[in-house]
Amino acid sequence: MLALVGCGGAVASSSDDVVTVERRAFSSSVLAVGAVKAQIGAEVRVGSRISGRVQRLAANIGDAVREGQVLAQLETEELDALVAQRKAELTLAESRLTSIDRMGPDEIGRAEADLRRFEASAQLTRLELQRQQALLRERVATASEVETARERDLVAQAGREAAMRALDLMRVGNAERRVQAVAELERARASLSSALVELSFTTLRAPISGVVASVATQEGETVAAGLNAPTFVTIVDLDRLQVNAYVDEVDIGRVAPGQAATFTVDAYPSRDFSGSVTAVYPSATIQDNVVKYVVAIELDGNPDRLLRPEMTASVRIQFESRQALAIPVRSIARDSGSTVVFVPGDDGVERRAVRLGWRDGAWAEVVEGLSEGERILRDPPQQGTGGTP
């Protein structure tokens, strides 16, 4: 519903029956009915992510709570045991990695020592073979002694190759065992972390500061967490409220973010609250076959926390102000579908057609038909009282 508020100096009159057309300061506004709502994120339903028995409930309706404050505690015996098991698995994984890091270098060192021993033996047998071959050429050694030396050399060379392969396998195997041990250790740490996180779910804390609006469970009850987390309490931050005003589609085109707004609530009808338009919702709602749009109004604070969600609000959204010619609404009459006023003159009363603009309960803006300073009758004349009715 569109309303106008006139302000400024009073309209002068030449007598009790005549008023003078003068300029007044007009400001237009929209009247709407709405409701106090919590802003997005200012109303939170706190629920449990796991199933269990409620061991302690530390919240009641109306309690003021701080962010992080404990609201409820579920039983923890089963999860405590799981955490202890995960800690033992972590200790075992750490022990395995420590053992590999300590024993691996020793095993590799022994394999390297074996390789050096076989290399030395192979070098000696190779020199012995070369000496026997030289003696054979000088006819000092026999062919049998040369073959025996060659056989010993081949055995020594094979031993060296085997020692090299054993060292390579030892290094690769130790590296693989260490990688596996590190992976086992990380998995044990992750399992312990997961168990601790699940254990933390048994303690329900307030995600925001506010007031407990409702409590949906009691101590001793068993809650079952499924697709939807069971709600324990609902918290509302009374410092983050807004008003959702339902504005008629006729007036919604003039509403824009940043416009000032005032409203009252039924609980405190003599107190005005202020705010400003923050958003105009794009989707419409139908109320009594009338299309209306929701206008979100951010409050300029909630003094003494008087405002609460779902309070009914009578809202006035202020538009622009301007100076305009004004006449009393009581001076206007309808004649044959036209809007007229009556102008006194030397030859009697003249009926004058006018076009009106803004109006409120007492004043109306004159767009055409009258000039500033003209005088009109305060009340239209009755039939038969003179002039041209």
Stockholm file with secondary structure:
# STOCKHOLM 1.0

chainA/1-389         MLALVGCGGAVASSSDDVVTVERRAFSSSVLAVGAVKAQIGAEVRVGSRISGRVQRLAANIGDAVREGQVLAQLETEELDALVAQRKAELTLAESRLTSIDRMGPDEIGRAEADLRRFEASAQLTRLELQRQQALLRERVATASEVETARERDLVAQAGREAAMRALDLMRVGNAERRVQAVAELERARASLSSALVELSFTTLRAPISGVVASVATQEGETVAAGLNAPTFVTIVDLDRLQVNAYVDEVDIGRVAPGQAATFTVDAYPSRDFSGSVTAVYPSATIQDNVVKYVVAIELDGNPDRLLRPEMTASVRIQFESRQALAIPVRSIARDSGSTVVFVPGDDGVERRAVRLGWRDGAWAEVVEGLSEGERILRDPPQQGTGGTP
#=GR chainA/1-389 SS CEEEEEESSCCCCSBTTEEECEEEEEEEEEEEEEEEEECTTSEEEEECSSCEEEEEECCCTTCEECTTCEEEEECCHHHHHHHHHHHHHHHHHHHHHHHHHHHHHHHHHHHHHHHHHHHHHHHHHHHHHHHHHHHHHTTSSCHHHHHHHHHHHHHHHHHHHHHHHHHHHHHHHHHHHHHHHHHHHHHHHHHHHHHHHHHHTTEEECSSCEEEEEECCCTTCEECCSSSCCEEEEEECTTSEEEEEEEETTTGGGCCTTCEEEEEETTEEEEEEEEEEEEEEEEEEEETTEEEEEEEEEESCCGGGCCCTTCEEEEEEEEEEEEEEEEEGGGCEEETTEEEEEEEETTEEEEEECEEEEECSSEEEEEESCCTTCEEESSCCCTTSSSCC
#=GC SS_cons         CEEEEEESSCCCCSBTTEEECEEEEEEEEEEEEEEEEECTTSEEEEECSSCEEEEEECCCTTCEECTTCEEEEECCHHHHHHHHHHHHHHHHHHHHHHHHHHHHHHHHHHHHHHHHHHHHHHHHHHHHHHHHHHHHHTTSSCHHHHHHHHHHHHHHHHHHHHHHHHHHHHHHHHHHHHHHHHHHHHHHHHHHHHHHHHHHTTEEECSSCEEEEEECCCTTCEECCSSSCCEEEEEECTTSEEEEEEEETTTGGGCCTTCEEEEEETTEEEEEEEEEEEEEEEEEEEETTEEEEEEEEEESCCGGGCCCTTCEEEEEEEEEEEEEEEEEGGGCEEETTEEEEEEEETTEEEEEECEEEEECSSEEEEEESCCTTCEEESSCCCTTSSSCC
//
